[in-house]
Amino acid sequence: MLVVNGWKVGALRLGMNLSQEALAAKAGISPGQIQRIESGKTKNVGIVTVGKLVEALGVTVEDILGTEGEEG
């Protein structure tokens, strides 16, 4: 499990002009999971899901790791 910064995921998603539903479809995960990650309800995320997120967002793993509130 990796600690994912939901704020960073949300900022990257918005920067790509994607809704949570669109990112979920692109990453192959549920919209609810995106919402939980971005809200901080889910911080520890499995490596497979992290891989799907970074591929869908076009970023590196390091780009979405960290603690809530960090702006990079």
CHARMM internal coordinates of N, CA and C (Angstrom, degrees):
IC EDIT
DIST 1 N 1 CA 1.4537
DIST 1 CA 1 C 1.5259
ANGL 1 N 1 CA 1 C 109.29
DIST 1 C 2 N 1.3127
ANGL 1 CA 1 C 2 N 114.91
DIHE 1 N 1 CA 1 C 2 N 142.07
DIST 2 N 2 CA 1.4609
ANGL 1 C 2 N 2 CA 121.40
DIHE 1 CA 1 C 2 N 2 CA 178.47
DIST 2 CA 2 C 1.5210
ANGL 2 N 2 CA 2 C 108.85
DIHE 1 C 2 N 2 CA 2 C -120.00
DIST 2 C 3 N 1.3245
ANGL 2 CA 2 C 3 N 116.32
DIHE 2 N 2 CA 2 C 3 N 146.56
DIST 3 N 3 CA 1.4593
ANGL 2 C 3 N 3 CA 120.97
DIHE 2 CA 2 C 3 N 3 CA 177.72
DIST 3 CA 3 C 1.5271
ANGL 3 N 3 CA 3 C 107.98
DIHE 2 C 3 N 3 CA 3 C -85.64
DIST 3 C 4 N 1.3330
ANGL 3 CA 3 C 4 N 115.08
DIHE 3 N 3 CA 3 C 4 N 113.23
DIST 4 N 4 CA 1.4643
ANGL 3 C 4 N 4 CA 121.67
DIHE 3 CA 3 C 4 N 4 CA -177.71
DIST 4 CA 4 C 1.5229
ANGL 4 N 4 CA 4 C 109.11
DIHE 3 C 4 N 4 CA 4 C -101.46
DIST 4 C 5 N 1.3227
ANGL 4 CA 4 C 5 N 116.35
DIHE 4 N 4 CA 4 C 5 N 137.08
DIST 5 N 5 CA 1.4542
ANGL 4 C 5 N 5 CA 122.41
DIHE 4 CA 4 C 5 N 5 CA 177.02
DIST 5 CA 5 C 1.5278
ANGL 5 N 5 CA 5 C 108.12
DIHE 4 C 5 N 5 CA 5 C -87.32
DIST 5 C 6 N 1.3196
ANGL 5 CA 5 C 6 N 115.90
DIHE 5 N 5 CA 5 C 6 N 105.28
DIST 6 N 6 CA 1.4517
ANGL 5 C 6 N 6 CA 121.56
DIHE 5 CA 5 C 6 N 6 CA -178.12
DIST 6 CA 6 C 1.5186
ANGL 6 N 6 CA 6 C 113.19
DIHE 5 C 6 N 6 CA 6 C -61.57
DIST 6 C 7 N 1.3302
ANGL 6 CA 6 C 7 N 116.64
DIHE 6 N 6 CA 6 C 7 N -33.88
DIST 7 N 7 CA 1.4693
ANGL 6 C 7 N 7 CA 120.55
DIHE 6 CA 6 C 7 N 7 CA 178.42
DIST 7 CA 7 C 1.5258
ANGL 7 N 7 CA 7 C 109.49
DIHE 6 C 7 N 7 CA 7 C -60.61
DIST 7 C 8 N 1.3298
ANGL 7 CA 7 C 8 N 116.23
DIHE 7 N 7 CA 7 C 8 N -44.15
DIST 8 N 8 CA 1.4662
ANGL 7 C 8 N 8 CA 120.20
DIHE 7 CA 7 C 8 N 8 CA 179.96
DIST 8 CA 8 C 1.5241
ANGL 8 N 8 CA 8 C 111.22
DIHE 7 C 8 N 8 CA 8 C -64.69
DIST 8 C 9 N 1.3226
ANGL 8 CA 8 C 9 N 117.07
DIHE 8 N 8 CA 8 C 9 N -41.74
DIST 9 N 9 CA 1.4628
ANGL 8 C 9 N 9 CA 120.68
DIHE 8 CA 8 C 9 N 9 CA 178.86
DIST 9 CA 9 C 1.5293
ANGL 9 N 9 CA 9 C 109.54
DIHE 8 C 9 N 9 CA 9 C -60.17
DIST 9 C 10 N 1.3235
ANGL 9 CA 9 C 10 N 116.27
DIHE 9 N 9 CA 9 C 10 N -46.61
DIST 10 N 10 CA 1.4633
ANGL 9 C 10 N 10 CA 120.21
DIHE 9 CA 9 C 10 N 10 CA 179.78
DIST 10 CA 10 C 1.5191
ANGL 10 N 10 CA 10 C 112.57
DIHE 9 C 10 N 10 CA 10 C -62.87
DIST 10 C 11 N 1.3277
ANGL 10 CA 10 C 11 N 116.73
DIHE 10 N 10 CA 10 C 11 N -42.02
DIST 11 N 11 CA 1.4641
ANGL 10 C 11 N 11 CA 120.72
DIHE 10 CA 10 C 11 N 11 CA 179.90
DIST 11 CA 11 C 1.5263
ANGL 11 N 11 CA 11 C 110.89
DIHE 10 C 11 N 11 CA 11 C -64.52
DIST 11 C 12 N 1.3196
ANGL 11 CA 11 C 12 N 116.60
DIHE 11 N 11 CA 11 C 12 N -42.25
DIST 12 N 12 CA 1.4609
ANGL 11 C 12 N 12 CA 120.46
DIHE 11 CA 11 C 12 N 12 CA 178.28
DIST 12 CA 12 C 1.5287
ANGL 12 N 12 CA 12 C 110.83
DIHE 11 C 12 N 12 CA 12 C -64.94
DIST 12 C 13 N 1.3238
ANGL 12 CA 12 C 13 N 115.44
DIHE 12 N 12 CA 12 C 13 N -41.61
DIST 13 N 13 CA 1.4720
ANGL 12 C 13 N 13 CA 120.23
DIHE 12 CA 12 C 13 N 13 CA 179.42
DIST 13 CA 13 C 1.5290
ANGL 13 N 13 CA 13 C 110.26
DIHE 12 C 13 N 13 CA 13 C -61.85
DIST 13 C 14 N 1.3311
ANGL 13 CA 13 C 14 N 116.30
DIHE 13 N 13 CA 13 C 14 N -47.01
DIST 14 N 14 CA 1.4606
ANGL 13 C 14 N 14 CA 119.94
DIHE 13 CA 13 C 14 N 14 CA -179.78
DIST 14 CA 14 C 1.5203
ANGL 14 N 14 CA 14 C 111.34
DIHE 13 C 14 N 14 CA 14 C -64.88
DIST 14 C 15 N 1.3389
ANGL 14 CA 14 C 15 N 116.31
DIHE 14 N 14 CA 14 C 15 N -35.93
DIST 15 N 15 CA 1.4579
ANGL 14 C 15 N 15 CA 120.41
DIHE 14 CA 14 C 15 N 15 CA 177.13
DIST 15 CA 15 C 1.5184
ANGL 15 N 15 CA 15 C 112.78
DIHE 14 C 15 N 15 CA 15 C -62.78
DIST 15 C 16 N 1.3233
ANGL 15 CA 15 C 16 N 115.71
DIHE 15 N 15 CA 15 C 16 N -24.14
DIST 16 N 16 CA 1.4683
ANGL 15 C 16 N 16 CA 120.84
DIHE 15 CA 15 C 16 N 16 CA 177.85
DIST 16 CA 16 C 1.5316
ANGL 16 N 16 CA 16 C 111.38
DIHE 15 C 16 N 16 CA 16 C -94.29
DIST 16 C 17 N 1.3393
ANGL 16 CA 16 C 17 N 115.76
DIHE 16 N 16 CA 16 C 17 N 2.94
DIST 17 N 17 CA 1.4661
ANGL 16 C 17 N 17 CA 121.30
DIHE 16 CA 16 C 17 N 17 CA -179.97
DIST 17 CA 17 C 1.5244
ANGL 17 N 17 CA 17 C 112.05
DIHE 16 C 17 N 17 CA 17 C 61.93
DIST 17 C 18 N 1.3290
ANGL 17 CA 17 C 18 N 116.66
DIHE 17 N 17 CA 17 C 18 N 39.17
DIST 18 N 18 CA 1.4642
ANGL 17 C 18 N 18 CA 121.72
DIHE 17 CA 17 C 18 N 18 CA -179.45
DIST 18 CA 18 C 1.5198
ANGL 18 N 18 CA 18 C 110.43
DIHE 17 C 18 N 18 CA 18 C -109.73
DIST 18 C 19 N 1.3157
ANGL 18 CA 18 C 19 N 116.47
DIHE 18 N 18 CA 18 C 19 N 142.06
DIST 19 N 19 CA 1.4658
ANGL 18 C 19 N 19 CA 120.66
DIHE 18 CA 18 C 19 N 19 CA 169.39
DIST 19 CA 19 C 1.5319
ANGL 19 N 19 CA 19 C 107.94
DIHE 18 C 19 N 19 CA 19 C -78.44
DIST 19 C 20 N 1.3234
ANGL 19 CA 19 C 20 N 115.99
DIHE 19 N 19 CA 19 C 20 N 167.76
DIST 20 N 20 CA 1.4618
ANGL 19 C 20 N 20 CA 119.02
DIHE 19 CA 19 C 20 N 20 CA 175.44
DIST 20 CA 20 C 1.5266
ANGL 20 N 20 CA 20 C 109.88
DIHE 19 C 20 N 20 CA 20 C -60.84
DIST 20 C 21 N 1.3114
ANGL 20 CA 20 C 21 N 116.49
DIHE 20 N 20 CA 20 C 21 N -38.15
DIST 21 N 21 CA 1.4643
ANGL 20 C 21 N 21 CA 120.84
DIHE 20 CA 20 C 21 N 21 CA -179.92
DIST 21 CA 21 C 1.5304
ANGL 21 N 21 CA 21 C 111.22
DIHE 20 C 21 N 21 CA 21 C -65.38
DIST 21 C 22 N 1.3377
ANGL 21 CA 21 C 22 N 116.38
DIHE 21 N 21 CA 21 C 22 N -40.56
DIST 22 N 22 CA 1.4667
ANGL 21 C 22 N 22 CA 119.95
DIHE 21 CA 21 C 22 N 22 CA -179.92
DIST 22 CA 22 C 1.5270
ANGL 22 N 22 CA 22 C 110.99
DIHE 21 C 22 N 22 CA 22 C -67.30
DIST 22 C 23 N 1.3392
ANGL 22 CA 22 C 23 N 117.11
DIHE 22 N 22 CA 22 C 23 N -41.08
DIST 23 N 23 CA 1.4657
ANGL 22 C 23 N 23 CA 119.70
DIHE 22 CA 22 C 23 N 23 CA 177.11
DIST 23 CA 23 C 1.5194
ANGL 23 N 23 CA 23 C 110.42
DIHE 22 C 23 N 23 CA 23 C -64.28
DIST 23 C 24 N 1.3177
ANGL 23 CA 23 C 24 N 116.04
DIHE 23 N 23 CA 23 C 24 N -42.34
DIST 24 N 24 CA 1.4655
ANGL 23 C 24 N 24 CA 119.97
DIHE 23 CA 23 C 24 N 24 CA 179.21
DIST 24 CA 24 C 1.5260
ANGL 24 N 24 CA 24 C 110.73
DIHE 23 C 24 N 24 CA 24 C -58.70
DIST 24 C 25 N 1.3339
ANGL 24 CA 24 C 25 N 116.91
DIHE 24 N 24 CA 24 C 25 N -45.20
DIST 25 N 25 CA 1.4611
ANGL 24 C 25 N 25 CA 120.96
DIHE 24 CA 24 C 25 N 25 CA 179.64
DIST 25 CA 25 C 1.5217
ANGL 25 N 25 CA 25 C 110.73
DIHE 24 C 25 N 25 CA 25 C -63.80
DIST 25 C 26 N 1.3226
ANGL 25 CA 25 C 26 N 116.36
DIHE 25 N 25 CA 25 C 26 N -42.19
DIST 26 N 26 CA 1.4650
ANGL 25 C 26 N 26 CA 121.05
DIHE 25 CA 25 C 26 N 26 CA -179.21
DIST 26 CA 26 C 1.5289
ANGL 26 N 26 CA 26 C 111.16
DIHE 25 C 26 N 26 CA 26 C -65.89
DIST 26 C 27 N 1.3399
ANGL 26 CA 26 C 27 N 116.46
DIHE 26 N 26 CA 26 C 27 N -36.39
DIST 27 N 27 CA 1.4613
ANGL 26 C 27 N 27 CA 121.27
DIHE 26 CA 26 C 27 N 27 CA -177.80
DIST 27 CA 27 C 1.5274
ANGL 27 N 27 CA 27 C 112.68
DIHE 26 C 27 N 27 CA 27 C -87.91
DIST 27 C 28 N 1.3165
ANGL 27 CA 27 C 28 N 116.90
DIHE 27 N 27 CA 27 C 28 N -15.91
DIST 28 N 28 CA 1.4648
ANGL 27 C 28 N 28 CA 119.58
DIHE 27 CA 27 C 28 N 28 CA -178.34
DIST 28 CA 28 C 1.5194
ANGL 28 N 28 CA 28 C 113.27
DIHE 27 C 28 N 28 CA 28 C 76.04
DIST 28 C 29 N 1.3310
ANGL 28 CA 28 C 29 N 116.07
DIHE 28 N 28 CA 28 C 29 N 32.06
DIST 29 N 29 CA 1.4658
ANGL 28 C 29 N 29 CA 121.15
DIHE 28 CA 28 C 29 N 29 CA 175.53
DIST 29 CA 29 C 1.5242
ANGL 29 N 29 CA 29 C 108.27
DIHE 28 C 29 N 29 CA 29 C -128.83
DIST 29 C 30 N 1.3193
ANGL 29 CA 29 C 30 N 117.96
DIHE 29 N 29 CA 29 C 30 N 170.62
DIST 30 N 30 CA 1.4619
ANGL 29 C 30 N 30 CA 119.93
DIHE 29 CA 29 C 30 N 30 CA -174.31
DIST 30 CA 30 C 1.5364
ANGL 30 N 30 CA 30 C 111.84
DIHE 29 C 30 N 30 CA 30 C -78.52
DIST 30 C 31 N 1.3330
ANGL 30 CA 30 C 31 N 116.77
DIHE 30 N 30 CA 30 C 31 N 149.08
DIST 31 N 31 CA 1.4661
ANGL 30 C 31 N 31 CA 119.83
DIHE 30 CA 30 C 31 N 31 CA 175.08
DIST 31 CA 31 C 1.5262
ANGL 31 N 31 CA 31 C 112.00
DIHE 30 C 31 N 31 CA 31 C -59.07
DIST 31 C 32 N 1.3239
ANGL 31 CA 31 C 32 N 116.61
DIHE 31 N 31 CA 31 C 32 N -34.31
DIST 32 N 32 CA 1.4621
ANGL 31 C 32 N 32 CA 120.47
DIHE 31 CA 31 C 32 N 32 CA 177.80
DIST 32 CA 32 C 1.5186
ANGL 32 N 32 CA 32 C 112.03
DIHE 31 C 32 N 32 CA 32 C -61.91
DIST 32 C 33 N 1.3243
ANGL 32 CA 32 C 33 N 116.41
DIHE 32 N 32 CA 32 C 33 N -37.57
DIST 33 N 33 CA 1.4608
ANGL 32 C 33 N 33 CA 120.34
DIHE 32 CA 32 C 33 N 33 CA 178.84
DIST 33 CA 33 C 1.5326
ANGL 33 N 33 CA 33 C 110.45
DIHE 32 C 33 N 33 CA 33 C -67.36
DIST 33 C 34 N 1.3357
ANGL 33 CA 33 C 34 N 116.86
DIHE 33 N 33 CA 33 C 34 N -40.50
DIST 34 N 34 CA 1.4635
ANGL 33 C 34 N 34 CA 120.24
DIHE 33 CA 33 C 34 N 34 CA 176.18
DIST 34 CA 34 C 1.5259
ANGL 34 N 34 CA 34 C 109.46
DIHE 33 C 34 N 34 CA 34 C -60.04
DIST 34 C 35 N 1.3319
ANGL 34 CA 34 C 35 N 116.81
DIHE 34 N 34 CA 34 C 35 N -45.85
DIST 35 N 35 CA 1.4641
ANGL 34 C 35 N 35 CA 121.47
DIHE 34 CA 34 C 35 N 35 CA -179.19
DIST 35 CA 35 C 1.5223
ANGL 35 N 35 CA 35 C 110.89
DIHE 34 C 35 N 35 CA 35 C -61.04
DIST 35 C 36 N 1.3212
ANGL 35 CA 35 C 36 N 117.36
DIHE 35 N 35 CA 35 C 36 N -43.09
DIST 36 N 36 CA 1.4722
ANGL 35 C 36 N 36 CA 120.56
DIHE 35 CA 35 C 36 N 36 CA -179.84
DIST 36 CA 36 C 1.5213
ANGL 36 N 36 CA 36 C 111.65
DIHE 35 C 36 N 36 CA 36 C -66.77
DIST 36 C 37 N 1.3117
ANGL 36 CA 36 C 37 N 117.76
DIHE 36 N 36 CA 36 C 37 N -37.90
DIST 37 N 37 CA 1.4703
ANGL 36 C 37 N 37 CA 121.23
DIHE 36 CA 36 C 37 N 37 CA 178.15
DIST 37 CA 37 C 1.5265
ANGL 37 N 37 CA 37 C 109.76
DIHE 36 C 37 N 37 CA 37 C -66.33
DIST 37 C 38 N 1.3330
ANGL 37 CA 37 C 38 N 116.85
DIHE 37 N 37 CA 37 C 38 N -48.85
DIST 38 N 38 CA 1.4605
ANGL 37 C 38 N 38 CA 120.49
DIHE 37 CA 37 C 38 N 38 CA -177.57
DIST 38 CA 38 C 1.5200
ANGL 38 N 38 CA 38 C 112.52
DIHE 37 C 38 N 38 CA 38 C -65.36
DIST 38 C 39 N 1.3258
ANGL 38 CA 38 C 39 N 117.56
DIHE 38 N 38 CA 38 C 39 N -34.32
DIST 39 N 39 CA 1.4673
ANGL 38 C 39 N 39 CA 120.90
DIHE 38 CA 38 C 39 N 39 CA -178.89
DIST 39 CA 39 C 1.5260
ANGL 39 N 39 CA 39 C 112.38
DIHE 38 C 39 N 39 CA 39 C -79.81
DIST 39 C 40 N 1.3303
ANGL 39 CA 39 C 40 N 116.80
DIHE 39 N 39 CA 39 C 40 N -12.32
DIST 40 N 40 CA 1.4559
ANGL 39 C 40 N 40 CA 120.58
DIHE 39 CA 39 C 40 N 40 CA -178.75
DIST 40 CA 40 C 1.5143
ANGL 40 N 40 CA 40 C 113.80
DIHE 39 C 40 N 40 CA 40 C 88.93
DIST 40 C 41 N 1.3297
ANGL 40 CA 40 C 41 N 117.83
DIHE 40 N 40 CA 40 C 41 N 0.32
DIST 41 N 41 CA 1.4687
ANGL 40 C 41 N 41 CA 120.45
DIHE 40 CA 40 C 41 N 41 CA 177.62
DIST 41 CA 41 C 1.5168
ANGL 41 N 41 CA 41 C 110.67
DIHE 40 C 41 N 41 CA 41 C -67.10
DIST 41 C 42 N 1.3291
ANGL 41 CA 41 C 42 N 116.04
DIHE 41 N 41 CA 41 C 42 N -31.74
DIST 42 N 42 CA 1.4594
ANGL 41 C 42 N 42 CA 121.78
DIHE 41 CA 41 C 42 N 42 CA 174.16
DIST 42 CA 42 C 1.5173
ANGL 42 N 42 CA 42 C 107.07
DIHE 41 C 42 N 42 CA 42 C -117.49
DIST 42 C 43 N 1.3288
ANGL 42 CA 42 C 43 N 116.41
DIHE 42 N 42 CA 42 C 43 N 113.73
DIST 43 N 43 CA 1.4630
ANGL 42 C 43 N 43 CA 120.90
DIHE 42 CA 42 C 43 N 43 CA 179.54
DIST 43 CA 43 C 1.5260
ANGL 43 N 43 CA 43 C 111.45
DIHE 42 C 43 N 43 CA 43 C -107.82
DIST 43 C 44 N 1.3195
ANGL 43 CA 43 C 44 N 116.54
DIHE 43 N 43 CA 43 C 44 N -36.73
DIST 44 N 44 CA 1.4573
ANGL 43 C 44 N 44 CA 121.31
DIHE 43 CA 43 C 44 N 44 CA 179.52
DIST 44 CA 44 C 1.5214
ANGL 44 N 44 CA 44 C 108.55
DIHE 43 C 44 N 44 CA 44 C -90.01
DIST 44 C 45 N 1.3191
ANGL 44 CA 44 C 45 N 115.15
DIHE 44 N 44 CA 44 C 45 N 112.34
DIST 45 N 45 CA 1.4615
ANGL 44 C 45 N 45 CA 121.25
DIHE 44 CA 44 C 45 N 45 CA -173.00
DIST 45 CA 45 C 1.5302
ANGL 45 N 45 CA 45 C 108.78
DIHE 44 C 45 N 45 CA 45 C -119.09
DIST 45 C 46 N 1.3118
ANGL 45 CA 45 C 46 N 116.03
DIHE 45 N 45 CA 45 C 46 N 138.67
DIST 46 N 46 CA 1.4601
ANGL 45 C 46 N 46 CA 121.19
DIHE 45 CA 45 C 46 N 46 CA 179.78
DIST 46 CA 46 C 1.5223
ANGL 46 N 46 CA 46 C 112.25
DIHE 45 C 46 N 46 CA 46 C -64.95
DIST 46 C 47 N 1.3123
ANGL 46 CA 46 C 47 N 115.50
DIHE 46 N 46 CA 46 C 47 N 152.87
DIST 47 N 47 CA 1.4594
ANGL 46 C 47 N 47 CA 121.89
DIHE 46 CA 46 C 47 N 47 CA -175.63
DIST 47 CA 47 C 1.5270
ANGL 47 N 47 CA 47 C 112.13
DIHE 46 C 47 N 47 CA 47 C -61.65
DIST 47 C 48 N 1.3310
ANGL 47 CA 47 C 48 N 118.07
DIHE 47 N 47 CA 47 C 48 N -34.28
DIST 48 N 48 CA 1.4631
ANGL 47 C 48 N 48 CA 120.48
DIHE 47 CA 47 C 48 N 48 CA 179.43
DIST 48 CA 48 C 1.5336
ANGL 48 N 48 CA 48 C 109.82
DIHE 47 C 48 N 48 CA 48 C -65.70
DIST 48 C 49 N 1.3265
ANGL 48 CA 48 C 49 N 116.72
DIHE 48 N 48 CA 48 C 49 N -43.91
DIST 49 N 49 CA 1.4720
ANGL 48 C 49 N 49 CA 120.79
DIHE 48 CA 48 C 49 N 49 CA 179.02
DIST 49 CA 49 C 1.5168
ANGL 49 N 49 CA 49 C 110.70
DIHE 48 C 49 N 49 CA 49 C -66.06
DIST 49 C 50 N 1.3268
ANGL 49 CA 49 C 50 N 117.48
DIHE 49 N 49 CA 49 C 50 N -40.90
DIST 50 N 50 CA 1.4671
ANGL 49 C 50 N 50 CA 120.89
DIHE 49 CA 49 C 50 N 50 CA 177.07
DIST 50 CA 50 C 1.5209
ANGL 50 N 50 CA 50 C 109.39
DIHE 49 C 50 N 50 CA 50 C -60.02
DIST 50 C 51 N 1.3148
ANGL 50 CA 50 C 51 N 116.94
DIHE 50 N 50 CA 50 C 51 N -43.18
DIST 51 N 51 CA 1.4598
ANGL 50 C 51 N 51 CA 120.71
DIHE 50 CA 50 C 51 N 51 CA 178.65
DIST 51 CA 51 C 1.5205
ANGL 51 N 51 CA 51 C 112.08
DIHE 50 C 51 N 51 CA 51 C -60.70
DIST 51 C 52 N 1.3335
ANGL 51 CA 51 C 52 N 116.45
DIHE 51 N 51 CA 51 C 52 N -40.98
DIST 52 N 52 CA 1.4618
ANGL 51 C 52 N 52 CA 120.45
DIHE 51 CA 51 C 52 N 52 CA 178.46
DIST 52 CA 52 C 1.5267
ANGL 52 N 52 CA 52 C 111.09
DIHE 51 C 52 N 52 CA 52 C -65.59
DIST 52 C 53 N 1.3396
ANGL 52 CA 52 C 53 N 116.19
DIHE 52 N 52 CA 52 C 53 N -40.19
DIST 53 N 53 CA 1.4644
ANGL 52 C 53 N 53 CA 120.33
DIHE 52 CA 52 C 53 N 53 CA 179.63
DIST 53 CA 53 C 1.5242
ANGL 53 N 53 CA 53 C 111.61
DIHE 52 C 53 N 53 CA 53 C -65.20
DIST 53 C 54 N 1.3311
ANGL 53 CA 53 C 54 N 116.98
DIHE 53 N 53 CA 53 C 54 N -47.57
DIST 54 N 54 CA 1.4691
ANGL 53 C 54 N 54 CA 118.23
DIHE 53 CA 53 C 54 N 54 CA -177.33
DIST 54 CA 54 C 1.5301
ANGL 54 N 54 CA 54 C 111.06
DIHE 53 C 54 N 54 CA 54 C -66.38
DIST 54 C 55 N 1.3181
ANGL 54 CA 54 C 55 N 116.92
DIHE 54 N 54 CA 54 C 55 N -34.65
DIST 55 N 55 CA 1.4702
ANGL 54 C 55 N 55 CA 119.08
DIHE 54 CA 54 C 55 N 55 CA 177.43
DIST 55 CA 55 C 1.5323
ANGL 55 N 55 CA 55 C 110.37
DIHE 54 C 55 N 55 CA 55 C -66.38
DIST 55 C 56 N 1.3307
ANGL 55 CA 55 C 56 N 116.38
DIHE 55 N 55 CA 55 C 56 N -44.64
DIST 56 N 56 CA 1.4671
ANGL 55 C 56 N 56 CA 120.39
DIHE 55 CA 55 C 56 N 56 CA -179.11
DIST 56 CA 56 C 1.5288
ANGL 56 N 56 CA 56 C 111.74
DIHE 55 C 56 N 56 CA 56 C -66.24
DIST 56 C 57 N 1.3478
ANGL 56 CA 56 C 57 N 116.63
DIHE 56 N 56 CA 56 C 57 N -34.65
DIST 57 N 57 CA 1.4638
ANGL 56 C 57 N 57 CA 120.83
DIHE 56 CA 56 C 57 N 57 CA -178.56
DIST 57 CA 57 C 1.5302
ANGL 57 N 57 CA 57 C 112.66
DIHE 56 C 57 N 57 CA 57 C -87.71
DIST 57 C 58 N 1.3279
ANGL 57 CA 57 C 58 N 116.77
DIHE 57 N 57 CA 57 C 58 N -14.34
DIST 58 N 58 CA 1.4622
ANGL 57 C 58 N 58 CA 120.31
DIHE 57 CA 57 C 58 N 58 CA -179.14
DIST 58 CA 58 C 1.5132
ANGL 58 N 58 CA 58 C 113.23
DIHE 57 C 58 N 58 CA 58 C 69.79
DIST 58 C 59 N 1.3417
ANGL 58 CA 58 C 59 N 115.91
DIHE 58 N 58 CA 58 C 59 N 37.33
DIST 59 N 59 CA 1.4635
ANGL 58 C 59 N 59 CA 121.60
DIHE 58 CA 58 C 59 N 59 CA -178.92
DIST 59 CA 59 C 1.5243
ANGL 59 N 59 CA 59 C 109.82
DIHE 58 C 59 N 59 CA 59 C -126.98
DIST 59 C 60 N 1.3223
ANGL 59 CA 59 C 60 N 116.64
DIHE 59 N 59 CA 59 C 60 N 179.55
DIST 60 N 60 CA 1.4594
ANGL 59 C 60 N 60 CA 121.08
DIHE 59 CA 59 C 60 N 60 CA 175.45
DIST 60 CA 60 C 1.5265
ANGL 60 N 60 CA 60 C 109.75
DIHE 59 C 60 N 60 CA 60 C -94.83
DIST 60 C 61 N 1.3119
ANGL 60 CA 60 C 61 N 116.21
DIHE 60 N 60 CA 60 C 61 N 164.55
DIST 61 N 61 CA 1.4624
ANGL 60 C 61 N 61 CA 120.84
DIHE 60 CA 60 C 61 N 61 CA 176.93
DIST 61 CA 61 C 1.5299
ANGL 61 N 61 CA 61 C 110.07
DIHE 60 C 61 N 61 CA 61 C -57.68
DIST 61 C 62 N 1.3208
ANGL 61 CA 61 C 62 N 116.66
DIHE 61 N 61 CA 61 C 62 N -41.71
DIST 62 N 62 CA 1.4656
ANGL 61 C 62 N 62 CA 120.84
DIHE 61 CA 61 C 62 N 62 CA -178.56
DIST 62 CA 62 C 1.5247
ANGL 62 N 62 CA 62 C 111.96
DIHE 61 C 62 N 62 CA 62 C -59.90
DIST 62 C 63 N 1.3317
ANGL 62 CA 62 C 63 N 116.92
DIHE 62 N 62 CA 62 C 63 N -28.14
DIST 63 N 63 CA 1.4560
ANGL 62 C 63 N 63 CA 120.94
DIHE 62 CA 62 C 63 N 63 CA -178.63
DIST 63 CA 63 C 1.5265
ANGL 63 N 63 CA 63 C 113.42
DIHE 62 C 63 N 63 CA 63 C -66.60
DIST 63 C 64 N 1.3226
ANGL 63 CA 63 C 64 N 118.14
DIHE 63 N 63 CA 63 C 64 N -23.57
DIST 64 N 64 CA 1.4693
ANGL 63 C 64 N 64 CA 119.48
DIHE 63 CA 63 C 64 N 64 CA -177.21
DIST 64 CA 64 C 1.5278
ANGL 64 N 64 CA 64 C 113.53
DIHE 63 C 64 N 64 CA 64 C -114.79
DIST 64 C 65 N 1.3191
ANGL 64 CA 64 C 65 N 116.70
DIHE 64 N 64 CA 64 C 65 N 2.77
DIST 65 N 65 CA 1.4682
ANGL 64 C 65 N 65 CA 118.79
DIHE 64 CA 64 C 65 N 65 CA 178.42
DIST 65 CA 65 C 1.5175
ANGL 65 N 65 CA 65 C 110.30
DIHE 64 C 65 N 65 CA 65 C -88.05
DIST 65 C 66 N 1.3251
ANGL 65 CA 65 C 66 N 115.94
DIHE 65 N 65 CA 65 C 66 N 159.22
DIST 66 N 66 CA 1.4496
ANGL 65 C 66 N 66 CA 120.96
DIHE 65 CA 65 C 66 N 66 CA 176.11
DIST 66 CA 66 C 1.5111
ANGL 66 N 66 CA 66 C 111.50
DIHE 65 C 66 N 66 CA 66 C 130.45
DIST 66 C 67 N 1.3260
ANGL 66 CA 66 C 67 N 114.75
DIHE 66 N 66 CA 66 C 67 N -169.39
DIST 67 N 67 CA 1.4533
ANGL 66 C 67 N 67 CA 120.00
DIHE 66 CA 66 C 67 N 67 CA -177.41
DIST 67 CA 67 C 1.5209
ANGL 67 N 67 CA 67 C 110.31
DIHE 66 C 67 N 67 CA 67 C -101.91
DIST 67 C 68 N 1.3229
ANGL 67 CA 67 C 68 N 114.74
DIHE 67 N 67 CA 67 C 68 N 158.26
DIST 68 N 68 CA 1.4631
ANGL 67 C 68 N 68 CA 120.79
DIHE 67 CA 67 C 68 N 68 CA -179.84
DIST 68 CA 68 C 1.5268
ANGL 68 N 68 CA 68 C 109.68
DIHE 67 C 68 N 68 CA 68 C -59.60
DIST 68 C 69 N 1.3092
ANGL 68 CA 68 C 69 N 115.28
DIHE 68 N 68 CA 68 C 69 N 143.44
DIST 69 N 69 CA 1.4565
ANGL 68 C 69 N 69 CA 120.83
DIHE 68 CA 68 C 69 N 69 CA 176.43
DIST 69 CA 69 C 1.5062
ANGL 69 N 69 CA 69 C 114.27
DIHE 68 C 69 N 69 CA 69 C 91.16
DIST 69 C 70 N 1.3348
ANGL 69 CA 69 C 70 N 117.84
DIHE 69 N 69 CA 69 C 70 N -16.42
DIST 70 N 70 CA 1.4560
ANGL 69 C 70 N 70 CA 120.33
DIHE 69 CA 69 C 70 N 70 CA 176.73
DIST 70 CA 70 C 1.5081
ANGL 70 N 70 CA 70 C 108.43
DIHE 69 C 70 N 70 CA 70 C -71.85
DIST 70 C 71 N 1.3141
ANGL 70 CA 70 C 71 N 116.62
DIHE 70 N 70 CA 70 C 71 N 134.26
DIST 71 N 71 CA 1.4458
ANGL 70 C 71 N 71 CA 119.54
DIHE 70 CA 70 C 71 N 71 CA -179.27
DIST 71 CA 71 C 1.5220
ANGL 71 N 71 CA 71 C 111.76
DIHE 70 C 71 N 71 CA 71 C -102.70
DIST 71 C 72 N 1.2975
ANGL 71 CA 71 C 72 N 117.94
DIHE 71 N 71 CA 71 C 72 N 12.51
DIST 72 N 72 CA 1.4514
ANGL 71 C 72 N 72 CA 121.74
DIHE 71 CA 71 C 72 N 72 CA 174.54
DIST 72 CA 72 C 1.4734
ANGL 72 N 72 CA 72 C 112.00
DIHE 71 C 72 N 72 CA 72 C 94.10
END
COOR INIT
IC SEED 1 N 1 CA 1 C
IC BUILD
